[in-house]
Amino acid sequence: MSHWLGNLQQSTLQGTNNIEIHYCAMVQEGASPAMIMVNGRTESYLKYQSLINEFYQLGYSVYMLDHRGQGLSQRLLDNHHKGHVEEFSYYVEDLAKYIDDVVLPNKHTHHILLGHSMGATIATRYVQTKVHQIERLILASPMHGILLPAPQFVVEQIANAALMADKLLQRESSYVLGGKPYDNAAFEENELTQDEARYSNFRQIYDDNPQLQLGSPTYHWLQTSLIACKACIADAPKITIPTLLLQAGAETIVDNEAQNEFVANMNPELIEKMAVDGARHELFFELEDYRTPVIAKVRQFLSFNDDA
């Protein structure tokens, strides 16, 4: 049962190549700071209802879009379960248009960008490549690298060969090796969270809204994403705003070593890292023992907003 604590606005905008992007906004009545949240691969703002409500209660106007090819936004292939994107930069362009057209006209007191996983990659590339008004950047379990089943150069060669085969056979991009449609994995098999109630709630949302369901990524998604990951690390010195990186200690999806490399490349006066020992990938949907300190850290990092 949905229960949004504020006046939830839902609409669409036209992203790059006229792809329809769905988004939401929950705007405070008075002057307020903006919390722009960028979700991860396979996700939707519907999954983030509790977190959106939480930040709204803290006085933020909260914004989130569904990325092209997933959530409520337009799918890109005939097989709607394939996680696909033509170019990773299109995610960044969509975010830029959303911020320019939807967020900035509301003239908020501050602008914060919070990205999770793939969303943190998008957020990183946004502040690295765009003229922006973001004052604080929060990266939760950022996909600055992906944990792969083989050395990256081997995976890249396999991906290149698969992409060539798809092109020759004139077919849409193939799933990565072992890829499959949406799978409602049992709690015991999941790598995202140790909180069974939050996990069950997330799966229920996807059962109730089957249009949200997304399976494994394509080789094309993998190829363009790995390039974006490398660029995040290489361009770390281009980030000129305070940045908080939240790292999950029991991570099995993204590469913590790549995150550490990103941190090492950042201006040390601008970067703060919090490692959460024992936590899995989805820090905002974890057990309270892990989640509570994360929320406290975020609030402390954003303390300049307390008088907003």
Residue frames as qw, qx, qy, qz and C-alpha x, y, z in Angstrom:
[[0.000, 0.890, 0.457, 0.000, 0.00, 0.00, 0.00],
 [0.435, 0.406, -0.023, 0.803, 1.55, 3.30, -1.06],
 [0.330, -0.870, -0.330, 0.157, 1.76, 6.06, 1.51],
 [0.487, 0.403, -0.034, 0.774, 3.69, 9.09, 0.34],
 [0.352, -0.564, -0.457, 0.590, 4.20, 11.63, 3.11],
 [0.013, -0.480, 0.072, 0.874, 4.27, 14.61, 0.75],
 [0.626, 0.635, 0.150, -0.427, 2.60, 15.74, -2.43],
 [0.564, -0.176, 0.677, 0.439, 4.20, 13.32, -4.88],
 [0.510, 0.689, -0.119, -0.501, 4.37, 14.66, -8.42],
 [0.646, -0.058, 0.694, 0.311, 4.98, 12.13, -11.19],
 [0.505, 0.776, -0.020, -0.378, 5.65, 13.07, -14.80],
 [0.843, 0.146, 0.336, 0.393, 7.86, 12.43, -17.82],
 [0.082, 0.836, -0.269, -0.471, 10.46, 14.23, -19.89],
 [0.861, 0.504, -0.046, 0.039, 12.09, 13.46, -23.22],
 [0.618, -0.583, 0.388, 0.358, 15.63, 12.22, -22.76],
 [0.030, -0.535, 0.642, 0.549, 18.37, 11.87, -25.37],
 [0.112, 0.024, -0.871, -0.477, 17.05, 10.40, -28.65],
 [0.549, -0.203, -0.172, -0.793, 13.48, 11.12, -27.45],
 [0.465, -0.155, -0.860, 0.142, 13.42, 8.30, -24.91],
 [0.473, -0.673, -0.184, -0.538, 10.61, 8.86, -22.38],
 [0.360, 0.146, -0.695, 0.605, 11.99, 9.26, -18.86],
 [0.525, -0.687, -0.437, -0.249, 9.65, 8.93, -15.88],
 [0.315, 0.244, -0.502, 0.767, 10.43, 10.90, -12.74],
 [0.422, -0.735, -0.532, -0.001, 9.01, 11.96, -9.42],
 [0.193, 0.392, -0.280, 0.855, 9.36, 15.05, -7.23],
 [0.463, -0.685, -0.555, 0.091, 8.20, 15.69, -3.68],
 [0.285, 0.459, -0.087, 0.837, 8.65, 19.43, -3.14],
 [0.265, -0.441, -0.579, 0.633, 8.38, 21.22, 0.22],
 [0.095, 0.880, 0.455, 0.097, 6.01, 24.18, 0.37],
 [0.178, -0.960, 0.104, 0.190, 8.60, 26.64, 1.69],
 [0.320, 0.773, -0.547, 0.024, 12.26, 27.27, 0.88],
 [0.904, -0.284, 0.315, -0.044, 14.16, 23.99, 1.12],
 [0.128, -0.553, 0.750, 0.340, 17.31, 22.17, 0.08],
 [0.833, 0.321, -0.220, -0.395, 17.00, 19.72, -2.84],
 [0.527, -0.341, 0.777, 0.048, 18.00, 16.08, -2.46],
 [0.689, 0.472, -0.350, -0.423, 18.46, 14.63, -5.96],
 [0.661, -0.286, 0.692, -0.054, 18.67, 10.84, -5.67],
 [0.530, 0.503, -0.558, -0.392, 20.04, 8.71, -8.49],
 [0.865, -0.195, 0.391, -0.245, 19.10, 5.05, -8.22],
 [0.318, -0.438, 0.794, 0.275, 20.98, 1.98, -9.37],
 [0.313, 0.150, -0.783, -0.517, 20.64, -0.57, -12.16],
 [0.280, -0.310, -0.898, -0.141, 17.24, -2.33, -12.22],
 [0.115, -0.394, -0.630, 0.660, 15.75, 0.18, -9.75],
 [0.049, -0.650, -0.481, -0.587, 12.82, 2.62, -9.75],
 [0.104, -0.369, 0.315, -0.868, 11.78, 5.52, -7.58],
 [0.760, -0.364, -0.245, -0.480, 8.87, 3.32, -6.43],
 [0.807, -0.092, -0.496, 0.307, 11.40, 1.15, -4.61],
 [0.378, 0.160, -0.357, 0.839, 12.74, 4.24, -2.81],
 [0.339, -0.713, -0.375, -0.486, 9.42, 5.38, -1.31],
 [0.682, -0.639, -0.286, 0.212, 10.57, 4.93, 2.30],
 [0.582, -0.181, 0.006, 0.792, 13.86, 6.78, 1.75],
 [0.071, 0.485, 0.312, 0.814, 12.16, 9.59, -0.19],
 [0.487, -0.747, -0.372, -0.258, 9.70, 9.95, 2.70],
 [0.717, -0.462, -0.212, 0.478, 12.56, 9.95, 5.20],
 [0.410, 0.020, 0.093, 0.907, 14.45, 12.79, 3.52],
 [0.145, -0.613, -0.396, -0.668, 11.19, 14.68, 2.97],
 [0.600, -0.715, -0.358, 0.016, 10.51, 14.48, 6.71],
 [0.632, -0.342, -0.066, 0.692, 14.00, 15.91, 7.31],
 [0.044, 0.814, 0.108, -0.569, 12.99, 19.00, 5.32],
 [0.209, -0.285, 0.637, 0.685, 14.34, 18.18, 1.87],
 [0.716, 0.488, -0.014, -0.499, 12.55, 18.43, -1.43],
 [0.560, -0.245, 0.769, 0.188, 13.30, 15.06, -3.00],
 [0.601, 0.593, -0.248, -0.475, 13.75, 14.26, -6.69],
 [0.489, -0.251, 0.814, 0.187, 14.36, 10.99, -8.51],
 [0.628, 0.439, -0.318, -0.559, 14.11, 9.74, -12.09],
 [0.880, 0.001, 0.475, 0.015, 13.93, 6.24, -13.53],
 [0.176, -0.514, 0.604, 0.583, 16.81, 5.68, -15.93],
 [0.635, 0.417, -0.379, -0.529, 16.21, 4.91, -19.59],
 [0.574, 0.236, -0.776, -0.112, 15.67, 1.21, -20.15],
 [0.350, -0.146, -0.850, 0.365, 14.43, 0.47, -16.63],
 [0.094, 0.298, 0.542, -0.780, 11.81, 1.26, -13.99],
 [0.413, 0.670, 0.522, -0.328, 8.83, 3.11, -15.44],
 [0.117, 0.693, -0.342, -0.624, 10.93, 4.69, -18.20],
 [0.789, 0.496, -0.159, -0.326, 10.92, 3.58, -21.82],
 [0.806, -0.225, 0.501, 0.219, 12.68, 0.28, -22.54],
 [0.097, 0.723, -0.459, -0.508, 15.28, 0.22, -25.27],
 [0.063, 0.228, -0.918, -0.319, 15.09, -3.32, -26.68],
 [0.647, -0.144, -0.507, -0.551, 12.31, -5.68, -27.79],
 [0.683, -0.274, -0.642, 0.214, 13.17, -7.87, -24.80],
 [0.246, -0.825, 0.016, -0.509, 12.16, -5.57, -21.93],
 [0.834, -0.546, -0.006, 0.077, 14.03, -7.70, -19.40],
 [0.764, 0.201, -0.054, 0.611, 17.46, -6.88, -20.84],
 [0.316, -0.848, -0.070, 0.421, 19.33, -4.17, -18.96],
 [0.639, 0.353, 0.335, 0.595, 20.64, -2.04, -21.79],
 [0.012, 0.892, 0.054, -0.448, 21.93, 1.39, -22.69],
 [0.707, 0.670, 0.039, 0.224, 23.36, 2.69, -25.97],
 [0.445, 0.479, -0.350, 0.671, 25.97, 4.95, -24.35],
 [0.470, -0.447, -0.583, 0.490, 26.55, 5.42, -20.62],
 [0.144, -0.052, -0.049, 0.987, 26.74, 9.17, -21.24],
 [0.307, -0.430, -0.528, -0.665, 23.02, 9.14, -22.12],
 [0.530, -0.570, -0.591, 0.213, 22.24, 8.42, -18.45],
 [0.377, -0.328, -0.178, 0.848, 24.24, 11.52, -17.57],
 [0.039, -0.168, -0.361, -0.917, 22.51, 13.63, -20.23],
 [0.419, -0.554, -0.642, -0.325, 19.10, 12.53, -18.95],
 [0.507, -0.548, -0.454, 0.486, 20.07, 13.49, -15.39],
 [0.253, -0.136, 0.048, 0.957, 21.36, 16.86, -16.58],
 [0.203, -0.352, -0.492, -0.770, 18.10, 17.60, -18.41],
 [0.511, -0.584, -0.631, -0.018, 16.07, 16.53, -15.37],
 [0.445, -0.452, -0.308, 0.709, 18.05, 18.80, -13.05],
 [0.124, -0.011, 0.220, 0.967, 17.91, 21.73, -15.50],
 [0.292, -0.319, -0.537, -0.724, 14.21, 21.41, -16.35],
 [0.613, -0.529, -0.554, -0.196, 12.65, 20.12, -13.12],
 [0.644, -0.440, -0.395, 0.485, 14.92, 20.81, -10.12],
 [0.386, -0.037, -0.054, 0.920, 16.65, 24.15, -10.72],
 [0.133, -0.519, -0.349, -0.769, 13.50, 26.17, -11.58],
 [0.585, -0.665, -0.459, -0.072, 12.33, 25.60, -7.97],
 [0.132, 0.735, -0.295, 0.596, 15.26, 27.72, -6.71],
 [0.824, -0.456, -0.322, 0.098, 16.24, 25.58, -3.72],
 [0.341, -0.907, 0.248, -0.012, 18.55, 26.77, -0.96],
 [0.274, -0.550, 0.767, 0.185, 21.07, 23.96, -1.66],
 [0.846, 0.325, -0.267, -0.327, 21.49, 21.13, -4.15],
 [0.454, -0.447, 0.769, -0.051, 22.71, 17.70, -3.02],
 [0.728, 0.327, -0.489, -0.353, 23.32, 14.74, -5.32],
 [0.560, -0.338, 0.721, -0.229, 23.06, 11.24, -3.83],
 [0.691, 0.357, -0.503, -0.376, 23.79, 8.25, -6.05],
 [0.747, -0.291, 0.575, -0.164, 23.63, 4.52, -5.32],
 [0.747, 0.038, 0.624, 0.228, 25.64, 1.91, -7.26],
 [0.462, 0.394, 0.500, 0.618, 25.20, 2.62, -11.01],
 [0.042, -0.934, -0.313, -0.165, 23.43, 5.82, -9.96],
 [0.480, -0.776, 0.149, 0.381, 26.62, 6.85, -8.16],
 [0.570, 0.017, 0.492, 0.658, 28.55, 6.30, -11.40],
 [0.200, 0.731, 0.476, 0.446, 26.07, 8.58, -13.17],
 [0.303, -0.940, -0.142, 0.073, 26.29, 11.15, -10.37],
 [0.614, -0.474, 0.286, 0.563, 30.11, 11.01, -10.48],
 [0.459, 0.247, 0.514, 0.681, 30.21, 11.55, -14.23],
 [0.027, 0.884, 0.414, 0.218, 27.65, 14.37, -13.93],
 [0.335, -0.915, 0.036, 0.220, 29.79, 16.45, -11.57],
 [0.610, -0.316, 0.444, 0.575, 32.93, 15.56, -13.55],
 [0.375, 0.217, 0.618, 0.656, 31.59, 16.54, -16.98],
 [0.002, -0.767, -0.525, -0.369, 28.82, 19.15, -16.49],
 [0.006, 0.313, -0.242, 0.918, 28.65, 22.73, -15.29],
 [0.495, -0.475, -0.721, -0.098, 26.50, 22.23, -12.22],
 [0.270, -0.643, 0.172, -0.696, 25.09, 23.70, -9.01],
 [0.857, -0.323, -0.400, 0.032, 25.64, 20.64, -6.79],
 [0.150, -0.815, 0.389, -0.403, 27.22, 21.54, -3.42],
 [0.483, -0.403, 0.749, -0.207, 27.56, 18.08, -1.86],
 [0.685, 0.264, -0.590, -0.336, 28.00, 14.66, -3.50],
 [0.620, -0.313, 0.647, -0.314, 27.13, 11.40, -1.73],
 [0.584, 0.343, -0.672, -0.299, 28.17, 8.11, -3.34],
 [0.721, -0.274, 0.518, -0.369, 26.68, 4.96, -1.78],
 [0.751, -0.018, 0.643, 0.151, 28.33, 1.69, -2.89],
 [0.391, 0.738, -0.199, -0.512, 29.41, 3.45, -6.09],
 [0.898, 0.266, 0.312, 0.157, 29.96, 1.38, -9.21],
 [0.062, 0.871, -0.416, -0.253, 33.46, 2.70, -9.89],
 [0.176, 0.363, -0.896, -0.186, 34.32, -0.87, -10.81],
 [0.864, -0.067, -0.089, -0.491, 32.35, -4.12, -11.19],
 [0.491, -0.371, 0.786, -0.058, 33.22, -7.44, -9.57],
 [0.677, 0.431, -0.400, -0.443, 33.64, -9.68, -12.61],
 [0.966, -0.134, 0.196, -0.099, 33.90, -13.48, -12.95],
 [0.843, 0.166, 0.118, 0.498, 37.26, -13.18, -14.75],
 [0.383, -0.368, 0.062, 0.845, 40.02, -10.56, -15.17],
 [0.311, 0.728, 0.225, -0.568, 38.62, -7.40, -16.73],
 [0.147, 0.536, -0.571, -0.604, 40.70, -7.58, -19.93],
 [0.100, 0.070, 0.976, 0.183, 39.33, -11.10, -20.54],
 [0.243, 0.609, 0.669, -0.352, 35.73, -9.95, -19.93],
 [0.210, 0.708, -0.107, -0.666, 36.29, -6.99, -22.27],
 [0.049, 0.302, -0.808, -0.504, 37.51, -9.34, -25.03],
 [0.143, 0.325, 0.935, -0.022, 34.48, -11.61, -24.56],
 [0.225, 0.706, 0.404, -0.536, 32.15, -8.58, -24.64],
 [0.151, 0.591, -0.406, -0.681, 33.77, -7.27, -27.83],
 [0.005, -0.066, 0.935, 0.348, 33.39, -10.67, -29.52],
 [0.164, 0.498, 0.822, -0.222, 29.74, -10.93, -28.44],
 [0.211, 0.718, 0.139, -0.649, 28.97, -7.42, -29.69],
 [0.105, 0.421, -0.654, -0.619, 30.56, -8.24, -33.03],
 [0.064, 0.172, 0.972, 0.145, 28.46, -11.40, -33.31],
 [0.203, 0.638, 0.593, -0.447, 25.27, -9.47, -32.48],
 [0.191, 0.663, -0.188, -0.699, 26.13, -6.93, -35.18],
 [0.043, 0.238, -0.845, -0.477, 26.89, -9.58, -37.81],
 [0.003, 0.330, 0.943, 0.039, 23.65, -11.45, -37.04],
 [0.182, -0.337, -0.223, -0.897, 21.73, -8.14, -36.92],
 [0.546, -0.543, -0.636, -0.045, 20.17, -8.95, -33.56],
 [0.305, -0.868, 0.079, -0.384, 19.70, -6.90, -30.41],
 [0.099, 0.611, -0.690, 0.377, 22.46, -6.96, -27.83],
 [0.739, -0.144, -0.658, -0.018, 22.80, -10.30, -26.02],
 [0.681, -0.721, 0.033, -0.125, 22.65, -10.89, -22.29],
 [0.017, -0.691, 0.708, -0.143, 26.04, -11.18, -20.60],
 [0.495, 0.132, -0.859, -0.008, 27.18, -14.79, -20.11],
 [0.231, -0.249, -0.853, 0.395, 24.72, -16.46, -17.75],
 [0.212, 0.041, 0.119, -0.969, 22.30, -13.55, -18.09],
 [0.067, -0.405, -0.908, -0.087, 18.57, -14.12, -17.66],
 [0.232, -0.642, -0.341, -0.647, 15.23, -12.30, -17.32],
 [0.357, -0.558, 0.325, -0.675, 13.99, -10.89, -14.00],
 [0.622, -0.087, -0.767, 0.134, 14.41, -13.42, -11.21],
 [0.520, -0.691, 0.042, -0.500, 12.53, -13.04, -7.94],
 [0.516, 0.281, -0.730, 0.349, 15.44, -14.44, -5.94],
 [0.686, -0.577, -0.441, 0.038, 14.78, -15.88, -2.50],
 [0.282, -0.931, 0.172, -0.154, 16.00, -13.77, 0.41],
 [0.809, -0.435, 0.336, 0.210, 18.63, -16.41, 1.27],
 [0.753, 0.271, 0.340, 0.493, 20.14, -16.07, -2.22],
 [0.221, 0.940, 0.137, 0.221, 20.26, -12.28, -2.38],
 [0.668, 0.020, -0.145, 0.730, 23.48, -10.20, -2.25],
 [0.048, 0.683, 0.173, 0.708, 21.79, -6.84, -1.66],
 [0.341, -0.569, 0.275, -0.696, 20.71, -6.72, 1.98],
 [0.272, -0.006, -0.915, 0.298, 20.50, -8.72, 5.21],
 [0.336, 0.134, 0.434, -0.825, 17.16, -7.11, 6.14],
 [0.148, 0.240, 0.936, 0.212, 14.48, -9.63, 5.21],
 [0.187, 0.717, 0.554, -0.378, 11.54, -7.25, 5.72],
 [0.133, 0.725, -0.202, -0.645, 13.03, -4.55, 3.45],
 [0.071, -0.223, 0.844, 0.483, 13.98, -7.16, 0.86],
 [0.191, 0.424, 0.885, -0.007, 10.45, -8.65, 0.86],
 [0.186, 0.770, 0.297, -0.533, 8.94, -5.18, 0.51],
 [0.065, 0.571, -0.499, -0.648, 11.14, -4.43, -2.52],
 [0.080, 0.007, 0.937, 0.340, 10.20, -7.74, -4.18],
 [0.214, 0.585, 0.734, -0.270, 6.51, -7.12, -3.47],
 [0.186, 0.722, -0.034, -0.665, 6.69, -3.76, -5.25],
 [0.103, 0.396, -0.723, -0.557, 8.14, -5.52, -8.32],
 [0.129, 0.260, 0.955, 0.052, 5.45, -8.23, -8.14],
 [0.198, 0.702, 0.530, -0.432, 2.71, -5.58, -7.92],
 [0.309, 0.847, -0.123, -0.414, 4.28, -3.53, -10.75],
 [0.861, 0.037, 0.421, 0.283, 5.66, -6.09, -13.24],
 [0.512, 0.825, 0.049, 0.234, 6.58, -3.28, -15.66],
 [0.245, -0.889, 0.385, -0.041, 9.46, -2.49, -13.27],
 [0.889, -0.237, 0.370, 0.128, 11.04, -5.92, -13.63],
 [0.421, 0.796, -0.427, -0.085, 14.47, -6.08, -15.25],
 [0.985, -0.087, 0.011, 0.145, 16.89, -8.94, -15.74],
 [0.705, -0.328, 0.218, 0.589, 20.60, -9.16, -16.39],
 [0.115, 0.794, -0.191, -0.566, 22.52, -6.56, -18.40],
 [0.831, 0.550, 0.058, 0.055, 23.59, -6.86, -22.02],
 [0.765, -0.049, 0.107, 0.633, 27.16, -7.00, -23.25],
 [0.259, 0.651, 0.168, 0.693, 26.67, -3.53, -24.66],
 [0.455, -0.852, -0.064, -0.250, 25.66, -2.20, -21.23],
 [0.836, -0.435, 0.061, 0.330, 28.70, -3.90, -19.72],
 [0.657, 0.271, 0.142, 0.689, 31.12, -2.49, -22.28],
 [0.069, 0.726, 0.100, 0.677, 29.97, 1.13, -22.00],
 [0.619, -0.766, -0.074, -0.158, 29.68, 0.87, -18.19],
 [0.842, -0.255, 0.016, 0.475, 33.24, -0.40, -17.75],
 [0.432, 0.459, 0.098, 0.770, 34.46, 2.59, -19.77],
 [0.279, -0.801, -0.114, -0.518, 32.46, 4.92, -17.50],
 [0.806, -0.567, -0.094, 0.144, 33.91, 3.26, -14.38],
 [0.724, 0.026, 0.032, 0.689, 37.46, 3.92, -15.58],
 [0.157, 0.623, 0.143, 0.753, 36.57, 7.53, -16.38],
 [0.544, -0.795, -0.181, -0.199, 35.18, 8.05, -12.84],
 [0.797, -0.443, 0.010, 0.411, 38.55, 7.10, -11.38],
 [0.584, 0.230, 0.174, 0.759, 40.69, 8.94, -13.93],
 [0.021, 0.627, 0.199, 0.753, 38.65, 12.15, -13.60],
 [0.545, -0.611, -0.514, 0.255, 38.39, 12.10, -9.79],
 [0.391, -0.248, -0.130, 0.877, 40.58, 15.24, -9.52],
 [0.029, -0.357, -0.398, -0.844, 37.95, 17.16, -11.52],
 [0.429, -0.683, -0.582, -0.104, 35.50, 16.98, -8.59],
 [0.215, 0.387, -0.244, 0.863, 35.59, 20.29, -6.73],
 [0.553, -0.514, -0.003, -0.656, 32.88, 19.78, -4.08],
 [0.350, -0.357, 0.774, -0.389, 32.83, 17.90, -0.75],
 [0.720, 0.111, -0.572, -0.377, 32.19, 14.21, -1.43],
 [0.566, -0.338, 0.650, -0.377, 31.15, 11.40, 0.91],
 [0.586, 0.222, -0.725, -0.287, 31.76, 7.81, -0.22],
 [0.717, -0.286, 0.450, -0.449, 29.88, 5.10, 1.67],
 [0.416, 0.380, -0.809, -0.167, 31.45, 1.67, 1.25],
 [0.898, -0.237, 0.016, -0.371, 29.76, -1.64, 2.09],
 [0.285, -0.603, 0.744, -0.044, 32.18, -3.95, 3.88],
 [0.582, 0.036, 0.812, -0.014, 30.49, -7.18, 2.70],
 [0.480, 0.621, -0.167, -0.597, 30.22, -5.98, -0.91],
 [0.601, -0.021, 0.764, 0.233, 29.91, -8.64, -3.65],
 [0.532, 0.720, 0.444, 0.018, 28.54, -6.61, -6.60],
 [0.328, 0.915, -0.136, 0.190, 30.75, -3.55, -7.13],
 [0.791, 0.163, -0.305, 0.504, 34.52, -3.33, -6.63],
 [0.455, -0.869, -0.112, 0.159, 35.62, -1.72, -3.36],
 [0.647, -0.257, 0.237, 0.677, 39.22, -1.55, -4.59],
 [0.291, 0.513, 0.406, 0.698, 38.06, 0.65, -7.48],
 [0.286, -0.900, -0.275, -0.179, 36.30, 2.88, -4.93],
 [0.645, -0.626, 0.050, 0.436, 39.54, 3.11, -2.94],
 [0.546, 0.115, 0.346, 0.754, 41.41, 4.09, -6.11],
 [0.028, 0.774, 0.387, 0.500, 38.82, 6.82, -6.74],
 [0.495, -0.852, -0.145, 0.091, 39.26, 8.10, -3.18],
 [0.684, -0.349, 0.188, 0.612, 43.05, 8.12, -3.60],
 [0.402, 0.337, 0.401, 0.751, 42.71, 10.20, -6.78],
 [0.133, -0.880, -0.395, -0.225, 40.41, 12.78, -5.16],
 [0.075, 0.632, -0.309, 0.706, 41.55, 16.01, -3.55],
 [0.449, -0.170, -0.796, 0.369, 42.06, 14.74, 0.05],
 [0.057, 0.089, 0.381, -0.919, 40.44, 17.87, 1.45],
 [0.528, 0.050, -0.195, -0.825, 37.20, 17.12, -0.40],
 [0.704, -0.018, -0.653, -0.278, 36.74, 13.37, 0.08],
 [0.439, -0.355, 0.650, -0.509, 35.50, 11.48, 3.10],
 [0.591, 0.052, -0.757, -0.276, 35.05, 7.69, 3.12],
 [0.587, -0.305, 0.524, -0.537, 32.95, 5.70, 5.55],
 [0.421, 0.139, -0.879, -0.177, 33.40, 1.92, 5.41],
 [0.712, -0.270, 0.209, -0.614, 30.47, 0.02, 6.93],
 [0.022, 0.313, -0.949, 0.038, 31.88, -3.31, 8.09],
 [0.253, 0.168, 0.928, -0.217, 29.59, -6.28, 7.48],
 [0.479, 0.547, 0.269, -0.631, 27.05, -4.36, 5.37],
 [0.571, 0.302, 0.675, 0.357, 25.91, -5.54, 1.95],
 [0.327, 0.270, 0.419, 0.803, 25.49, -3.49, -1.21],
 [0.156, -0.683, -0.413, -0.582, 22.24, -1.62, -0.46],
 [0.294, 0.026, -0.551, 0.781, 23.27, 0.48, 2.54],
 [0.326, -0.117, 0.112, -0.931, 19.96, 2.39, 2.70],
 [0.812, -0.124, -0.268, -0.504, 17.98, -0.87, 2.76],
 [0.495, 0.218, -0.787, 0.297, 20.18, -2.74, 5.22],
 [0.581, -0.521, -0.589, 0.211, 19.62, -3.85, 8.81],
 [0.197, -0.958, -0.094, -0.185, 19.35, -0.93, 11.22],
 [0.725, -0.540, 0.149, 0.401, 22.73, -1.77, 12.78],
 [0.551, 0.067, 0.383, 0.738, 24.32, -0.76, 9.46],
 [0.150, 0.695, 0.478, 0.516, 21.75, 1.72, 8.21],
 [0.345, -0.892, -0.271, 0.113, 21.44, 3.95, 11.28],
 [0.502, -0.554, 0.185, 0.638, 25.12, 5.02, 11.28],
 [0.391, 0.263, 0.536, 0.700, 24.92, 5.62, 7.50],
 [0.045, -0.829, -0.455, -0.321, 21.93, 7.97, 7.88],
 [0.466, -0.818, -0.094, 0.324, 23.65, 9.70, 10.81],
 [0.545, -0.240, 0.342, 0.727, 26.80, 10.18, 8.71],
 [0.245, 0.524, 0.535, 0.616, 24.81, 11.59, 5.79],
 [0.216, -0.905, -0.353, -0.096, 23.04, 14.04, 8.08],
 [0.536, -0.671, 0.083, 0.506, 26.33, 15.14, 9.64],
 [0.493, 0.046, 0.469, 0.731, 27.87, 15.56, 6.16],
 [0.056, 0.602, 0.498, 0.621, 24.90, 17.75, 5.18],
 [0.335, -0.592, -0.528, 0.509, 24.81, 19.71, 8.44],
 [0.119, -0.096, 0.133, 0.979, 25.18, 22.98, 6.50],
 [0.266, -0.367, -0.617, -0.644, 21.48, 22.43, 5.66],
 [0.285, -0.414, -0.783, 0.367, 20.25, 22.39, 9.25],
 [0.011, 0.487, 0.281, -0.827, 19.38, 26.08, 9.15],
 [0.071, -0.015, -0.599, -0.797, 17.78, 25.87, 5.69]]
